[in-house]
């Protein structure tokens, strides 16, 4: 009995375990089936949605094909080929970003509207011309009648004038005999007058030939005159040695540069070589190469030293050609009231320039014009002009040089401006004593290399500026 109970217990335990396992397995399989069913329904809904989208896309694509005039059976490649052909044919003037059917249609519509407007204007103009023509045709007959009447009147006037002419001719014939006698008496006087007129005409012809020759010569050298401006830099500083007081410049033998040519030094960013912009002066001492030369520093300022790249300029010298100058007035470079003409002549020649004419200051040619100003003259250097109480010959020569320069439109420059621009420095000044002494030579000067300091005294020419007074009504 005990064994049977034990077998039953074991069987019961096994049955319960199998029941539990079956329940768990059934639950798991049911859970997986439920999840699979949910996924299947979700996939079916997604597939339906994609199918609807695909159908709509196909419908939209077919509608777009219809709108652009393509068949439903044509693929994208064929439509693209058709589109590119249309854009190349009708939209060639459009940029790549705007080459589409809508901008092209807008452009065509605008063009059609413009052409329609032009066509309307042309039709209106034709109608207006037709109206004018009709009015003109209607007025033609009265005008023809008026012209015929005027012709008949003109014929009658002609007959009257012919009759008057016959009587007037007889009167003139009678008076002609009287005038013939008077003509004989006045012919001698006329012959003398004609001789005087012919003399004047000959003189005028000679003067005209001279003017023609001057014009032809001026036309031949007009390029030379205009190409070399006086205020353009000649070169620039390449390197500087402050200890030796020397600089190297980019001019040399190929530029026809010689020794002892002086230049003014100007800042790198200067646009015009003016006197106010000059910062230093240099003088060429050696020429090393085609475009390389050494120059010594004649004067500079501690506060604004020379640096590489600074421009150099002189009005007396131009690379590869000679400048021509004329001098007029008292040539005084040291303000002592005495002529320094020979010094300036030597200075111009030393810097490669040519002096075409000047007013002599000594010898048999004193106060007379030496040489002649011409179309090849580049610049007129003006010194102190003579006064009316001075020598008449000097005044006449000065006036002639100015008149010729104005006629030829030659540029003028003051003597001091020329010396300042070229960087000339008087390294060997002559101090005179006695009656002819120059007071400027005896002014106190600061030591060389020492910067200038203010004395605290203000010139009488300086007037302090004050703000304007505010009227009482302003407040």
C-alpha positions in Angstrom: 0.0 0.0 0.0 2.8 2.3 0.8 4.4 1.6 -2.5 1.3 2.4 -4.4 1.0 5.7 -2.6 4.6 6.5 -3.3 4.1 5.7 -7.0 1.0 7.9 -7.1 2.9 10.8 -5.5 5.7 10.5 -8.0 3.2 10.3 -10.9 1.4 13.3 -9.4 4.6 15.3 -9.1 5.6 14.5 -12.6 2.1 15.4 -13.9 2.2 18.7 -12.1 5.7 19.5 -13.4 4.6 18.6 -16.9 1.5 20.8 -16.5 3.6 23.7 -15.3 6.0 23.3 -18.2 3.2 23.0 -20.7 1.6 26.1 -19.3 4.8 28.1 -19.5 5.5 26.8 -22.9 2.0 27.6 -24.1 2.3 31.1 -22.6 5.6 31.8 -24.3 4.4 30.5 -27.7 1.3 32.6 -27.4 3.3 35.7 -26.5 5.6 35.2 -29.5 2.6 34.6 -31.7 0.9 37.8 -30.4 4.1 39.9 -31.0 4.5 38.3 -34.5 0.9 39.2 -35.3 1.4 42.8 -34.1 4.6 43.1 -36.3 2.7 41.5 -39.3 -0.1 44.0 -38.9 2.4 46.9 -38.6 4.4 45.8 -41.6 1.2 45.4 -43.6 0.1 49.0 -42.6 3.6 50.3 -43.5 3.5 48.5 -46.8 0.1 49.9 -47.6 1.3 53.4 -46.7 4.4 53.0 -48.9 2.3 51.6 -51.7 0.0 54.6 -51.4 3.0 57.0 -51.4 4.5 55.2 -54.5 1.1 55.4 -56.2 0.9 59.2 -55.4 4.5 59.7 -56.5 3.8 58.0 -59.8 0.6 60.1 -60.2 2.5 63.3 -59.4 5.3 62.3 -61.8 2.8 61.6 -64.6 1.1 64.9 -63.9 4.5 66.7 -64.0 5.3 64.9 -67.3 2.0 66.1 -68.7 2.7 69.7 -67.5 6.1 69.8 -69.3 4.7 68.1 -72.4 6.4 64.7 -72.0 4.7 61.3 -72.4 4.0 59.0 -69.4 6.2 56.3 -70.9 9.3 58.5 -71.1 11.9 58.0 -68.5 13.9 60.6 -66.5 16.9 60.4 -68.8 14.9 61.2 -71.9 13.0 64.0 -70.1 16.4 65.4 -68.9 17.8 65.3 -72.4 14.7 67.1 -73.7 15.0 69.7 -70.8 18.7 70.4 -71.6 17.9 70.9 -75.2 15.1 73.3 -74.5 17.3 75.3 -72.1 20.2 75.5 -74.6 17.9 76.6 -77.3 15.6 79.0 -75.5 17.4 79.9 -72.3 21.0 80.3 -73.4 21.2 83.8 -71.9 20.2 82.5 -68.4 22.6 81.5 -65.7 22.7 77.9 -64.6 20.7 78.7 -61.4 17.8 80.2 -63.4 17.6 77.9 -66.4 14.1 76.4 -65.7 10.8 76.5 -67.5 9.1 79.1 -65.3 11.8 81.8 -65.5 12.1 81.0 -69.3 8.3 81.5 -69.7 8.4 84.7 -67.7 11.2 86.0 -69.9 9.4 85.0 -73.1 6.2 86.7 -71.8 8.0 89.9 -71.0 9.7 89.8 -74.5 6.3 89.3 -76.2 4.8 92.1 -74.2 7.7 94.4 -75.2 7.3 93.4 -78.8 3.6 94.0 -78.7 4.2 97.4 -77.3 6.7 98.2 -80.0 4.3 96.8 -82.6 1.5 99.0 -81.2 3.8 102.1 -81.4 4.7 101.2 -84.9 1.0 100.9 -85.9 0.2 104.2 -84.2 3.1 105.9 -86.1 1.8 104.4 -89.4 -1.7 105.8 -88.7 -0.2 109.2 -87.8 1.9 109.3 -91.0 -1.2 108.2 -93.1 -3.2 111.1 -91.5 -0.4 113.5 -92.3 -0.2 112.2 -95.9 -3.9 112.6 -96.3 -3.8 116.2 -95.0 -0.9 117.0 -97.3 -2.7 115.6 -100.3 -5.8 117.7 -99.5 -3.6 120.8 -99.2 -1.7 120.2 -102.4 -4.1 121.8 -104.9 -4.4 125.2 -103.1 -0.6 125.2 -102.7 -0.1 124.5 -106.5 -2.5 127.4 -107.3 -0.6 129.7 -104.9 2.7 128.7 -106.5 1.4 129.4 -110.0 0.2 132.9 -108.9 3.6 133.5 -107.3 5.3 132.4 -110.5 3.2 134.8 -112.7 4.0 137.6 -110.2 7.7 136.7 -110.4 7.7 136.8 -114.2 6.1 140.2 -114.1 8.6 141.4 -111.5 11.4 140.1 -113.8 10.1 142.1 -116.8 9.9 145.2 -114.6 13.4 144.7 -113.3 14.8 144.1 -116.8 13.3 147.4 -117.9 14.8 149.1 -114.9 18.1 147.4 -115.6 18.2 148.8 -119.2 17.6 152.3 -118.0 20.1 151.9 -115.2 22.7 150.5 -117.6 22.5 153.5 -119.8 22.9 155.7 -116.7 25.9 153.7 -115.5 27.5 153.9 -119.0 27.3 157.7 -118.9 28.7 157.8 -115.4 31.4 155.3 -116.2 33.0 157.7 -118.6 33.2 160.3 -115.8 34.6 157.7 -113.4 37.3 156.7 -115.9 38.9 160.0 -115.6 38.7 160.0 -111.9 40.1 156.5 -111.9 43.3 157.6 -113.7 43.9 160.2 -111.0 43.4 157.8 -108.1 45.3 154.8 -109.7 48.7 156.3 -108.7 47.6 156.6 -105.1 46.2 153.1 -105.2 49.4 151.7 -106.6 51.3 153.1 -103.6 48.8 151.8 -101.2 48.9 148.3 -102.8 52.7 148.3 -102.5 52.4 148.9 -98.7 49.7 146.2 -98.4 51.9 143.7 -100.3 54.8 144.5 -98.0 52.6 143.7 -95.0 51.3 140.6 -96.7 54.8 139.4 -97.2 55.7 140.0 -93.6 52.5 138.2 -92.5 53.4 135.3 -94.8 56.8 135.0 -93.3 55.4 135.1 -89.8 52.8 132.5 -90.8 55.5 130.2 -92.1 57.3 130.5 -88.9 54.2 129.7 -86.9 53.5 126.7 -89.2 57.0 125.5 -88.6 56.6 125.9 -84.8 53.3 124.0 -84.9 54.9 121.2 -86.9 57.8 121.0 -84.5 55.5 121.1 -81.5 53.4 118.3 -82.9 56.5 116.2 -83.4 57.7 116.6 -79.8 54.3 116.8 -78.1 54.7 113.3 -76.8 58.1 114.1 -75.3 56.6 117.2 -73.6 53.7 115.4 -72.1 55.4 112.1 -71.2 58.0 113.6 -68.8 56.1 115.1 -65.9 58.0 117.4 -63.6 56.5 116.0 -60.4 57.0 112.2 -61.0 59.6 110.3 -58.9 62.8 109.3 -60.6 63.6 106.3 -58.4 63.8 105.0 -54.9 66.1 104.2 -52.0 67.2 100.5 -51.8 69.4 100.5 -48.7 70.8 103.0 -46.1 73.9 103.1 -43.9 73.3 105.8 -41.3 76.8 105.3 -39.8 78.5 106.1 -43.1 75.7 108.6 -44.1 75.2 106.8 -47.4 72.3 105.3 -49.3 72.0 103.0 -52.4 69.4 103.9 -55.1 67.9 101.9 -58.0 69.4 104.1 -60.8 72.7 103.6 -62.6 74.5 103.5 -65.9 71.5 102.3 -68.0 69.7 105.3 -66.8 72.5 107.7 -67.9 73.1 108.7 -64.2 76.3 110.6 -63.5 78.1 111.6 -60.3 77.2 114.7 -58.3 73.5 114.5 -59.3 71.4 115.6 -56.3 68.0 114.3 -55.4 65.3 115.2 -52.9 64.1 112.3 -50.8 60.3 111.9 -50.3 58.2 109.4 -48.2 57.2 106.1 -49.6 53.5 106.9 -49.8 53.9 110.4 -51.3 51.8 110.9 -54.5 53.3 114.2 -55.7 56.8 115.5 -55.4 56.0 118.8 -53.7 58.4 120.9 -51.6 56.5 120.3 -48.4 56.8 116.5 -48.7 60.6 116.5 -49.0 62.4 114.9 -46.0 66.1 114.7 -47.0 68.7 115.5 -49.7 71.3 113.2 -51.3 74.1 113.5 -53.8 75.3 110.6 -56.1 79.0 109.7 -55.4 79.5 106.4 -57.3 77.7 104.5 -60.0 78.2 100.7 -59.6 75.8 99.0 -62.1 73.1 99.4 -64.6 70.5 100.2 -61.9 72.6 100.7 -58.8 74.4 103.8 -57.4 75.7 105.1 -54.1 74.9 108.6 -52.8 75.8 110.5 -49.7 73.3 112.2 -47.4 73.5 115.9 -47.6 70.8 116.7 -45.0 68.0 114.8 -43.2 66.0 115.0 -40.0 66.5 112.8 -37.0 62.8 112.6 -36.4 62.1 111.4 -40.0 65.1 109.4 -41.2 65.5 107.9 -44.7 64.2 104.4 -45.0 64.3 101.8 -47.9 61.6 102.5 -50.4 61.6 106.3 -50.0 61.2 108.1 -53.4 63.9 110.2 -54.9 63.3 113.1 -57.3 64.9 116.0 -59.1 63.4 118.3 -61.7 66.7 118.6 -63.6 67.2 114.9 -64.6 65.2 112.2 -66.3 66.4 108.6 -66.9 67.6 108.2 -70.5 67.1 111.7 -71.7 68.0 115.3 -71.0 65.6 118.0 -69.7 65.7 121.4 -71.3 65.3 124.6 -69.2 65.1 128.3 -69.6 66.2 130.9 -67.0 64.7 134.3 -66.4 65.0 137.0 -63.8 67.7 137.5 -61.1 69.1 134.0 -60.3 70.1 134.4 -56.7 70.4 131.2 -54.7 71.7 132.5 -51.4 69.5 135.7 -51.0 72.5 138.1 -51.0 71.1 140.2 -53.9 73.8 139.1 -56.3 73.4 137.0 -59.4 74.4 133.3 -59.1 73.6 132.5 -62.8 76.8 130.7 -63.5 76.4 128.5 -60.4 72.8 127.5 -61.5 74.0 126.8 -65.1 76.8 124.5 -63.8 74.3 122.8 -61.5 71.8 122.1 -64.3 74.6 120.8 -66.6 76.0 118.7 -63.8 72.6 117.1 -63.2 72.2 116.2 -66.9 70.0 119.1 -67.9 70.3 121.5 -70.8 69.8 125.3 -70.7 68.2 126.5 -73.9 68.2 130.2 -73.0 69.0 132.6 -70.2 69.6 136.4 -69.6 73.3 137.1 -69.4 74.4 138.9 -66.2 77.9 140.0 -67.3 80.1 140.8 -70.3 79.1 142.3 -73.6 75.9 140.2 -73.6 74.8 141.5 -70.2 71.0 141.9 -69.9 70.5 140.3 -73.3 68.8 137.0 -74.1 71.3 134.2 -74.9 69.8 131.3 -76.8 66.1 130.9 -77.6 63.2 129.1 -75.8 61.5 126.5 -78.0 58.9 123.7 -78.1 61.6 121.4 -76.7 62.0 123.4 -73.5 60.5 121.5 -70.6 60.5 124.2 -67.9 61.1 127.9 -67.3 62.9 128.6 -64.0 61.9 132.0 -62.7 64.2 134.1 -60.4 63.4 137.6 -59.0 61.7 139.6 -61.8 63.2 143.0 -62.8 61.5 146.2 -61.8 60.3 148.9 -64.2 63.2 151.1 -62.9 65.8 148.5 -63.9 67.7 148.1 -67.1 65.3 148.3 -70.2 67.2 145.6 -72.0 66.8 143.2 -69.1 63.1 144.0 -68.7 62.6 143.5 -72.5 64.4 140.1 -72.4 62.5 139.0 -69.3 59.2 139.9 -71.0 60.1 138.1 -74.2 61.0 134.9 -72.4 57.6 135.0 -70.5 55.7 135.7 -73.6 57.3 132.8 -75.6 56.8 130.5 -72.6 53.1 131.4 -72.5 52.7 130.9 -76.2 54.3 127.5 -76.1 52.5 126.6 -72.8 55.8 125.7 -71.0 55.6 124.9 -67.3 57.0 127.5 -64.9 58.9 126.9 -61.6 60.3 129.2 -59.1 64.1 129.0 -58.6 63.7 128.2 -54.9 61.2 125.5 -55.6 63.5 123.8 -58.1 66.5 123.9 -55.6 64.3 122.5 -52.8 62.8 119.8 -55.0 66.1 118.5 -56.2 67.6 118.5 -52.7 70.3 121.0 -53.4 72.3 122.1 -50.3 74.9 124.8 -50.4 77.9 122.9 -48.9 80.4 125.7 -49.3 78.6 129.0 -48.5 80.5 132.2 -49.0 80.1 134.7 -46.1 80.6 138.3 -47.2 81.4 141.2 -44.8 80.9 144.9 -45.1 78.4 146.7 -47.2 77.4 143.7 -49.3 77.0 141.3 -46.4 73.8 139.1 -46.1 72.1 139.4 -42.7 70.9 135.8 -42.9 74.5 134.5 -42.8 74.9 135.8 -39.2 71.8 134.2 -37.7 72.4 131.8 -34.8 72.1 128.2 -35.9 71.8 125.0 -33.7 74.6 122.6 -33.5 74.7 119.9 -36.2 72.7 116.8 -35.2 71.0 118.4 -32.3 67.2 118.5 -32.6 65.5 121.9 -32.7 63.9 123.1 -29.5 61.2 125.7 -29.1 62.3 129.0 -27.5 58.8 129.7 -26.2 58.4 132.8 -28.3 55.6 133.0 -30.8 55.8 134.9 -34.1 53.6 138.0 -34.5 52.2 136.4 -37.6 50.6 133.7 -35.5 47.1 134.5 -34.3 45.5 132.2 -31.7 42.1 130.8 -32.7 39.2 131.3 -30.3 35.7 129.8 -30.6 33.1 132.2 -31.9 30.9 133.9 -29.4 27.5 132.5 -29.0 24.7 135.0 -29.5 22.6 135.8 -26.5 19.5 134.7 -28.4 20.8 131.1 -28.6 20.0 130.7 -25.0 
